[in-house]
Amino acid sequence: MITEDVSFPADDGEPIAGRWFLPDGDPVGVVAIAPAMAMPMRFYRHTAAWLAEHGFAVLTFSYRGSEPEFYGPMRDSTATALDWYHDAEVAAVHARTRADAAGVPLTWVGHSFGGQSLGFLADVGVDRCVMVASGTGWRGKASPVIRTWSPLLWRVIAPAAIAVLGYYPGRRLRILDDLPGGVMRQWGRWCLHPDYLFSEHPELRDRFAKVETPVAALWTADDELLSADSIRYWCREFPSAEIEFVEMRAADHGLGRIGHSGFFRPKRAILWEKVLLPRLAAGSASS
């Protein structure tokens, strides 16, 4: 397995950072892993490396402005949450190009916010999608704890912190991670509305309705952020897609806990073998 650092242009020309994890031989398929909100690209490196060892070429990438090491000071970023969906779109195009060159299919693995971006990929030609803990961001379908405290975050804490620092200091506050101010503000508005992003962009529903990619929607019984209802509520936005709902219970796999992000941690690698691998699109390796 080898790695390859790359960059590709966003819709405004800004370079998007990515890293490929490549198998030793020809790939049996290409996988792109789309990050959750406030999750760095490196968080997915273990899953990507494991998949490369199983014959897949895997792209991880970072949304514009999300990581200072790639994009400079976060307070200088003008990115919005909508921009990040478009970053996912160009990452999918980049991954599609590699898949076409190798003559193999492309699977989109989206974690939380990253899974929502499937709605922007109708014209890319994604062969299969695995959404991991990806539901609506609307607080009304979140876990009880999130429903209780999220209005305080969105209406008071986040706006005040952004006004002072120019970005959202989630790491310091121990609520999420650091985020560009424009991303946090827009995402907060969406999370407070039953229509989520469609509250500001109703025209996007037609775009989502065009998605025909088969989807496996994975959710965990112990997710601290999302409810099972949130997953099903969100999947209604893909009326043309065949969707398989898969509940993961930690005890069924000999695990103590999975949670919202635990799926991608090395200690839960049994889930990659038992749940993820069988749902990836694979073909014959190119000669």
N, C-alpha and C positions, 0 to 999 in steps of 0.2 A: 504494500500500500504506500502510495506517495501522495503528497499534498502539493497544491498549486494555487498560489495567491493570484487573484484576478481583480479587475475592476471593469465595470460597464456603465454606460451613461444612463442617468435617469432621464425622465421626459424633458427636464430643463437643462440637460447637459452635465449636471453635477455627477461626478463619478461615485458609483456605489461599490462598496468593498465586498468582496466575496472570497471564498476559499473552496477549492475542489478537493475532495478526498477520492483518490482514484485507485481502482484495483490493479493488480500486477499485470493482468491480461486484459483482453477485450471485455467491455462491460456487458452484462446481461440486461441492464436497464439503467436509466438515469433517474435519480431522486433529487428533488429540491426541497430543502427544509426551510419553511418560512417561520421566523421567530414570533413569539408572543410579544405583547406590549412590554417594554422595559426588560427584555431578555437579550443579553449580548449574544453575538454570533458564536462565541467560544462555548457557550452553554451546550451547544448541540454537537460538539466535536466528538464526544464518545460514541454517540449513536451513529454519526457519519462515518467514523473510522470502522465501526463494527460492520456497517452495511458495505463499505468498500472491501472488507475482508471476505464478504459473501458475494462479491462480484459486481456490485453496483458502483457507478460513478455518482458521487453525492456532492451537491452544491449547498453550502451554507452561505448566508449573506447577512448584511447589516443595513438597516434603514438609515436614510440620510439624516445626519445630525445626531444619531443615537449614541455614538461612541467617539469621544474626543480624540482617541488615538488615530482614528481614520478621518475625522471631519473637523477637527479643531474645537475650540471652546463651545460648549453647548449653549451658552447665553447668546452666541452669535447666530445660531441656527434659526432659520425662518420656516422650518418644516411644519406641516400640519399632519394630522392623522390621515387625511385623504391623500396627501403626498405619499405616505407610507404604503398605502394600497397600490399606488402607481409604481412605487419601487418594487413591490412584489411582482407586479405585471412584467416589468422589464427583466427581473430576475428569471421569471418563467420563460420569457423569450430566449434569454441567454442559455438556459438549461435545455430548451427545446432544440436549439441549434446544435448542441452537442449530441443530443439523442438522435436527431436526424442524421448527423454525420456518421454515427455508429450503427444506425439502422435498428435502434431499440426504442422501446416505449418510455414515456416520462410519467413519473408519479409525483404528485404534489403532496408533501406532508406538512400540514399547517398546524401549528400549535396556537390555540386560543385565537388571538388577533390574526395570526398568520393563516389560520383556516378560513376566517371570514373573507380573506382576499380572493378566494376562489371565484367570487362573483365578478371579478375583474379579468378573469382568464378565459372567458368563453371563446375568444378568437385565437387563443394560443395553441390549442390542441393538446391539452393535458389528457393523458389516457386514463388516469385514475387519481383519486384524491383520498387521502387519509386525514381526517380532521381529528386532532387530539385535544380534548377538553375545549372545544370551540363552540360556544353558544352566543346568544345575543349579549351585548354589553349592558342592556337596559337593567337598571337596578331592580326593577320589579320582578325579574326572573332569577335574581342572584340568590345566594345562600342567605339565610336569615340575618346573620351577622353583617353581611355586606349591605343588605337592605337598610339596616339600622344606622350604620355610621357613614355610608357613602355620601349622603347629602352634605354633611359637614365637610367632608374632604373636597367635594367639587365646588361648593358655594363659598367656603370660608378659607380652609387651610391652603389649598392649591393656589387660588388667586392671590392670597397674601404673600405666599412664598415666592411666586413668580414675579410679583411686583417688586420685591426686594432684591432678588438675585438674578432675574432675567431668565431663569429656567426653573423647573420643578425639582427640588433636591430630595427626591424620594429616598435615596440611600441614607441621608442624614436624618430624615424623619422616620425611617424604618417603615415606610408605606410605599410599596412598589420599589422602583429604582429611579435614578435620575432620568428626566425626560425633557426635551425641548418645550419651552413654554407654549408654543402654538399647538403642538401635539396634545399636550395635557388639557389645554383649554377646550379644544374642539372635541376631544374624546369625552371630556366631562359633560359637555352639552348633550352629546349623543346618549351617554349613559343615564341621563335624567329623563329621557323621552322614550315612550313605548316603541316608537318607530326607529330608534337608534340612529344610524347614519342616514336613513331615508327621511328623517325629520328635516334635514337640511338639503338632501339630494334625492327627492322622490323620483327623479328621472332614472336613477340607477336601478330601480326595481325591474325595469324592462331588460337591462343588461344582465342582471342576475337570473332572470327567467330563461335566458338563452343557454345557460350552462346545462350541458347534457352529460358531463363527466360522471361516471359512477363514483359514489362516495361511500366510504366507511366512516361513520361518525362514532369515535371512541370517547367514552366518558367514564369517570371513576365514581364509585359509590361514596368515596370519602373526599370528594372535591370540596375544598374549603371556600371556593369562590362562586362556583356555578352549580345550579340545580339541574337535575335531569330534564326538567321542564324547559330550562333555558336552551338546552341542546335541541330539543324538538321544536321549540318556538323559532329558533334561528333557521333550522333546516327547511321550514316552510318557504323560505325565500328562494329555494331551488326547486320549483315545481316540475321542472323537466328532467331532473336528475333522479336516478335510482339510488336510494339511500339505505344502507345497512346500519342499524343502530347496534352498537356493541358496548355492553356494560362490563367494565373491568372491576372485579372485586379482589382486593388484595389477598384475602385468605385463599382464594381459588388458585393462586399462584405461589403460595408459600411465603407471602410478603406480609409485613406488619402494616404497611401503609403505602399508598400511591400518591394521592393528593393531586392538586392542579398541575404541578410541573414535574412530579416524580417520575413520570413515564420516561423521561429523557436522561435520568441519572443512571450511572453504571450499575448500581446495586439492584436496579429493576430490569436488567438486561434480559431476563426471562420473558418479559413482555415483548421485547423486540423479536425474539424467536417465535413465540407462540401466537402473538397477536398481529404484529406489524409485518413481518416477512411474508406470511401467506397472502397479504392484501396488497402487495406491491406488484406493479405491472412489470413483467419480465418477458424477454424473448430470447432468441438465439444470439449468442455473442457474434459480433461481426468478424469476418475472417481477414 
